[in-house]
Amino acid sequence: MKMFFALALSALSLLACKPKNQQATPPAAAQDSLTQKNTPPKPDNAHYAPAFEGQTRAPQVQTQTDYEVILRSDKLQEPWGITPMPNGNLLLTENKGFMRLLNPETGEILQDIKGFPDVDDRAQGGMLGLCLSPEFEQDRMVFWTFTERVADGNHTAVAKGKLPQGADKIEQVQVIYRASPTYDGRLHYGGRILFDDAGNLLVSIGERSDKQTRVKAQDLGTSFGKIIRITRDGQAVATNPFMDQPGALPEIYSYGHRNPQGLAIHPETRALWSNEFGPRGGDELNLIEPGKNYGWPVITYGVEYSGAEIGDPPIQQKEGMEQPVYYWDPVLSPSGMSFYSGDAIPEWQNNLFLAGLSSQHIARLVLEDNRVVGEERLLADKGERFRAITEARDGKLYAISQSGKLFVIQKK
């Protein structure tokens, strides 16, 4: 019986991340919000009261600027990460263990890039997030996360390598960090990576899903359920909050996370934001501060996939644990996210865009004073599970879906 429930839980968790390969249909982009307004809200999975007004189900808003959504490519293979290059091209990771260079104006795949360490691509594993060195035009260095298979399981790993101009192979590859402990599982790796303003790497790491591992999100002696901050060589940054605490991993920046798959820095305040999958209900948007505890699995606005409550007793607030700025119930299944800093669509400036998997839309959040005051659903008519979204240097947004599509969102 225990084996039956374990398999059932794993299968339900996989639904949040596996593709449905539905075909996109392209009616006018403006219909996205109108469809949302005419659709009755889905019932909550849990019936917990928010900690403050506006913490969930913010008022619906609608973009007033005319914009269009164009399917640029349908030739990708389960893409996971996406980032713009200095020359305007896009660099993407694909789940099976390689990267692709793509022309966003034509959709042409310019280069298949290989030479990466082997990945464990079972279930939610594989090649994950990526980012470029802030000095990429000079050093050509790329940083990425992946699930590394070892003899007794796997773990989230961080690597770096040099991508020479025009090359089809990554060079000088080094694995600079490995999450600990190794675990023989297939779920919840986290995997987003970006540079902070000081030139250090921020990396999100999941708590590996299972009940025996989820509690390690509260354990400062493991990487599970953490956001870490490391140097380009994989060392803990000297100013990290637990640098001198006995028994704590010095690379930890924040903890108490479930499966954080989105990281983004606000264009003006430079604050770090993260999203994470809740269980059934309770997906979260968090404002990340060093040393803070974000509560999982002690506090949550979700329930088990079976419908059972989490915790004994189940609680949503506790002293010393941070509240999410915003949560979703029913879930968004948020993965990659990006702030909009361009001026092509001024009403979007400093708005946050999140890729939704099971929800099959892009969520646009309007933020004021670190609170969500409006939410809009974009691309909800496409029938796609969106994995990531990024802003290019020309002010256009590019979104990738698990079925292998690349969409551009731009002003008409």
N, C-alpha and C positions, 0 to 999 in steps of 0.2 A: 504493500500500500504506500509506503514512504517513497519507493521508487516511482510509482505512478504519479504522485503529486509533484515530485521533483521534475519529472519529464513534462508535466503539464505546465508548470511555472516557466520552464525554459522555453517551451513553445510559444506561450503567450508573450514573453519578453521579446522573442524574435520578431513578432508581428510589428513591433515598433521600428524595426530597421531593415526588413527584407522587402525587395521590390515587388510591385504588382504588374509592371510592364504594360500599363495601360497607354493607349494612344491619345495624344493630345489633340484637342479641337480648338481652333483659334477664333472665337467670337471676340467682339470688341472688349478691350481691357476694362473699360468703364463699367461693364456689367458685373465685374467681380464684387464690388461693394453693394450694388443693388441686389444681387442674389443673396448676399449675407443679410441684408435688411429685411428681405421678404421670407427668410427662413426662420422658423421658431427655434429658439435656443435649445440645444440638447440638454438632457437632465444631467445633474452632477453624478459622478461616481460615488463621491463622499458628500456628506451634508454638513461639513464643518463651517463654522462662522469665521470670516476673515478677521485678522487682527486689527485692521483699520479700513476705513472707507476707501474704495478704489484699489484695493489689493488684488482684486480679480474682476473680470467682466467689465472693463472700462467702457465708456460710451463709444459707440461705433462712429467712425469718421469716414469721409470719402475725399479722395484727392480731387481737387478742382482743376488742376492743370491737365490738359489733354496729353496723354502718353500712349505709347504703343508697346506691345509685347511681340517680339519676333523670335520664332524658332530658328536658331542659327545652325545647330547641328543635332543630329540624332545618331551619331556614329561613335559615341563614347561607350566605355564598358565599365559600368558601375563606378562612376567617379565619386571621390570623397572630399578632396580638398581642391581649392582654386585660389590663385593669386595673380594679380596683374604684373607683367614685366615692365621694366622701364621703357621699352620700345613700343608698348601698346599690346603686345601679344599676351596670351594667357598661358600659365603653367598649371597643370592639373595633376593630381594623383589619381590613379585608378587602383581599385581594390586588390587586384591580382598581384601587384607588386612592381609597378613601373609608373613613369610620368609621361605626359604628353604635352607638347607645345602646340598651341592652336592660334590661328588668326581669327580674332573675334569679328572682323568685318565680313569675312567670307565663310567662316566655319571650317576652313581647310585645316586638317591636321598636318602641321609642318614637320613634326619630328616625334617619333617614338623614342623615348629615352630609357635606357636599360642600365644594368650594372649595379642594381641595388641589392642589399642583403635579402635573403629569402624571407617571405612573410608567412605567417599562419593565417590563412584567409578563411578558415572555417567560421560559419555564423557571422558574428559582428567584427571579426578580425580582418587584417590585411594592411595595405598601405593606407595611412590615415591623413592627418593634416600636414601642411607645409607652410613655410614662409621663406622669404629671401633675406639675406643679410642686408642691413641698412646701407652698406657700402657695396651692394651687388655689382654695380657697374665697374667697380675697381677689382673686387676680389672674386666675383662670380660664385659665391658660396650660397648653397641651398640647405635648409634645415627641414627635417621632416620627422614624423612619428610613424611607427608601424608596430605590429604585433610580431614579436620574435619568438619562434618556436625553439624550445630547449628540451632536454631529455625528460624532465619531469613536469612539463607544462608549457607555459608561455607567459609573456609579460609585455606591457607597453614599453617601447624603447624609443630613444631619440637619437637621430643620426645626422651627420652633416657630410657634404661632399661638394666638389667643385664642378660646375657645369660650363665648360669652355664654349665660346661663341660657336654656334653651328654644330656642336657635337651631338652625337646620339648616344653617348654613354657618360654617366656620372663618374668622376675621378676622385681619388684621395678620400675614399669613403671611410668614416670612423663612426662607430656607435659610441656616443658620449654619455648616455645615461640609460639605466635599466631600472624600471619600477620594481619594488620588492614588497613582499616576497613573490617568487614565481608561484603560479597557481595553474592547475590543470582545469581550466574553464574556457568558455567560448563567448562570454558576454561582458559588456560594460568595461570598455578600455579607455573611455574618454578620447583623447587624441588630438585636441586642438593645440596649436602652437603659434605664438607671436612674439615679437620683440617689444619690450617696454622702451620708454624714452631714454633710459640709461644704457641701452644696448645689451640688456640681459634677456634671457628667454623665459617666457611664462608658458607652462604646459599643464593641460588638464588631464587627470588620470581617474578612471572610474574605480568603483569598489567591487567590481567583478560579479555583482548580482546575487550570488547565493547567500543564504542566511548566515552561513558560517564566515563569509567574508565581508558582508555588509557592515558588521559591527566594527570592522577595522577602519572604517571611515572616521571613527572617533579615536583611533589609536595613533598617536604621534610617532610610533616606532615603525610604521609602515607607510608605503606610498599610496595605498588604496584610499580612494575617495578624497583626493587632495588636488590642490593647484600648487605646483612647485615653481620656484624661481631659481634658475641656474645660469652660469656663465656660458659662453660659447664653447667652452671645453668641458661642460657638464658638471662643474663644481658648484656647490652652494654659494650664493651671493652673500658677502660678508655682513650685510645689513638685514638679512632675513630674520623674522621674528623669533624663531626657535633655535637660532644659531648656537647659543650657549646653554640650552636647556638639556640636562642629562636625560638620556633615553629617547630624545626626539630626533628625527631626521632633520639635519640642518637645512635641507633644500625646501622644506615645507613653507608655503606662503599662506595658505588657508586650508581649512579641513571641514569634515562633516558634509561632503558632497556625495551624490549618488552616481550619476553618469554624466558629467559635464562635457558637452560636445560643442559649446559655443564660447568663444572669448572675443572681446572687442574693447577697444579703448575709445572713450568719448573724444570727439574731435576738439572740443574746447576745454572741458574740465580736466581731461587726460585721466579720468577715473577708469578703473578696470571693471568691466561688467562680464558676467558669465551666465549661461543658462544651463539647466540640467533636466534630464528626464526624471519625472516622478514615477511612482509605480502605476497604479490605475487611478488617474487624477493626480494633481499636485505637481505638475511640471512647474519649474521655477525660473524666474529671472532674479539674479542677485547682483548687488553692488559689492564688489570684493574689496575688503580691507585686510591688510596684513595681520596675521595672527588670529583672525576671527573664526568662530565655529559656526557652520551653517546648518547644523542640526541633524542631518541624516545619520542613523535611522531613528533617532530619539523623537524628533518632531517631524511631522509631515502632514500635508493637506491631501494625501492620497491614501488608498487602501491597497491590500494585496490584489493580484490579478484574480484571485478566487473570490474577492469581495470581502474577505476577512479584514478586520481592523489591524493596524500595525501598532505594536506597543501594548503594554499592560500596566496601567491603562493607556489607551491611545491619546496622545496630546499633540497640540499644534503650537504651543508656546512654552518656552522654558527660559528662565533667567540664565544669561551667559551664552545663549544661542541666538543667532541672527534670524530675523524674519526675512522671507523673500520680499523684494520690492513689489513683485507681481507673481501670481500663479494662475495656472489654467486647470480647470476641471469642467468639462472633459478636456482631454489632453491636446496639446499642440504637437507633441513629440518633436521638440526643437533640436536642431542640429547646428550647422554653421550660422553665424550671424555677422552683420556688418552695420556700422553707422554710416549715414549718408552725409558727406561733407561738401558735395558739389554745389554749384549754383544753377545748373540746368533746370532743376525743379525746386525753386526757393522754399516752397512749403514743406519740403522733405528735409531741409537742413537740420542736422543733429537728431533726426529720427533714426530709430533702430529697426533693422529689417532682419527677421529670423526665418530660416528655412524650416518648414514643417513637413514631417514625414507622414505619419498616419493621418494627419489633418489635411494633407494634400493642398497646402497653400503657403504663400509667403505672408507672414504677419508683419505689418507695419505698426510700430508703436510710437506714439507721440509722448515725449517726456518733458516734464516741467518740474524743476526742483527735486530731481531724483524720484519722481512719481510718474506712473503711467496715467495719462489723462485722455488718451484716445487710442483706438485700435482699428485697423483696417485689414481686410483679407484681400490679397492680390493673387492673381493667377489661379484662383480657385476653380476656374472652368477647365483647367488643363488636365485634370485627372492624374497628376504626377506626385510622387513622393520626393520632396525637395531636400537635398542633402546639404547644400551650402550656397552662399550668396556673397558676392564681393562687389565693391565699387571700383571701377576702372578710373584711370587718370582723366578721362574725358567726361566724367560725371554720369556715365551709364552704369546700370547695375546688371550683373551677369549672375544667373542662377543655374545650378546644375541639379539634375534629378537622377535618382537611382537607376532609372531605365536607360540612361545614357544620353539625355538631351541637355542642350545648352540653350537657355533663353536670354535674350537681351531685353531690358526694360529701359525705355528711353523716351524723352520728350518728343512729341510729334512735330 
